[in-house]
């Protein structure tokens, strides 16, 4: 299972990182946002001119229905209506495309940052919550620039309508402004309450997504244990909270809209009452009364403001959750290139802490150039973390890792990834086709190298049997666990390098296939060293030396034949009985466990279905 996600909530994270992210998103689509703002403002201006034009046309039609001036004003009104329709269509298109572009930009930037930061981000947030943020929250935050641009126009409409009321008659504007503070307080309360609800709602979504991702990763265990119902209940445990926050969010918005709807008609009635009195006393014309009624509707258009403001609040809450991802720093790289060497790996006083406790504690190890080191130990002893540190998939809290005398942290990314190859227990098949996934690397491997690597990994035969051979799409390839592992090994072989790290990459192979791959893997190879996480005695027996980890410390280091004499070491592989007198590579300790296929943890298997041991 994945490691527990960071338990901090959005409220615990400073809001500062959110603003630069939204500003950068707005700059990315600055031209479109400007065009959208221009279209929205133009539509607002047309809406403000239309009541005046309608009033003038009505007055002229009442006084001179056959006159040319009345006809001209009617045509002006018609042109304004057509212009409003065109601007509305333009706003719709610009808003949708701006949202899509900003969302895509946010996802590219954040996915790149997550990949640069590496496994620390998954450890802190959890895989499911990461997906929820990069998919759902990015889409919500992507609406912020367009919403802000539209909000400016939505605010301009009431302000312009009040000014227009003042021009019609200052007394009408004064009546309206008497109730305006109430509307302002309603909108302020809406923004405050909606922000809290939206943040809690999104956090509950993230917890559900995290639980679902964990369950998908361990679906075999769930199916075998018959615990699907209990897992479903566990995953959906935050659902009542999600429902509660969702209903609360709608109640907040509904309450604000209801209050606004109560206040707005009172303001409209007040303005129209005063306008009616002025009309009776011949201080306003019928056209002015029509214009005043429409301006009052525009000035009290709180419904539009509520919708825009609620959208902006949700977008800002989502941006806060995205900004949390940026607080996890990306892995820094140096500028050095690899000097000439044979692949000598050195771990000097390496200590790694997780949750305040040391998982690796003061490890000192050396793998000579061209040599092979097998790392063994019980589950939780830190083997996979040691492999990650050796290839700089994780950095030590204390100590240093060197390759041919150069600290890994001082190497450039291309130099490091070109020098170190990895193969994992569950390799990810990245790329469109099988050939792509084998060739994947800093520099794509050639076709010939891909085929040679596949043959070394004993993958060429089954790949050729696929519908389109090496051109078969990864998503269409029916592969077993062992076949997927062989493709991961082929990818590591295709890129070579001075150091090859195998993190339990042979665990799903049958005995015959493992034997053939081991023949190539353990063949003397000057200029290339190997570090192998081993769960089988047969694998450890072939290595030059074995490092035995226990509780994050190095308990013993030596040839497998010497360590095999100890009963506790033999117990790692599920082998009991007295130690044999002699145990050269492959016999008798290796043979004793190769036949029964026991691993480093006996019948329990090499590791649980979730993460590194």
Secondary structure, 3 states (H helix, E strand, C coil): CCCCCCCCCHHHCCCHHHHHHHHHHHHHCHHHHHHHHHHHHHHHHHHHHHHHHHHHHHHHHHHCCCCHHHHHHHHHHHHHHHHHHHHHHHHHHHHHHHHHHHHHHHHHHHHHHHHHHCHHHHHHHCHHHHHHHHHHHHHHHCCHHHHHHHHHHHHHHHHHHHHHHHHHCHHHHHHHHHHHHHHHHHHHHHHHHHHHHHHHHHHHHHHHHHHHHHHHHCHHHHHHHCCHHHHHHHHHHHHHHHHHHHHHHHHHHHHHHHHHHHHHHHHHHHHHHHHHHHHHCCCCCHHHHHHHHHHHHHHCCHHHHHHHHHHHHHHHHHHHHHHHHHCCCCCCCCCECCCCCCCCEEEEEEEEEECCEEEEEEEEEEECCCCEEEEEECCCCCHHHHHHHHCCCCCCCEEEEEECCEEHHHECHHHHHHHEEEEECCCCCCCCEHHHHHHCCCCCCCHHHHHHHHHHCCCHHHHHCCCCHHHCEHHHCCCCHHHHHHHHHHHHHHHCCCEEEEECCCCCCCHHHHHHHHHHHCCCCCCCEEEEECCCHHHHHHCCEEEEEECCEEEEEECHHHHCCCHHHHHHCCCCCCCCCCCCCCCCHHHHHHCCCCECCECCCCCCCCCCC
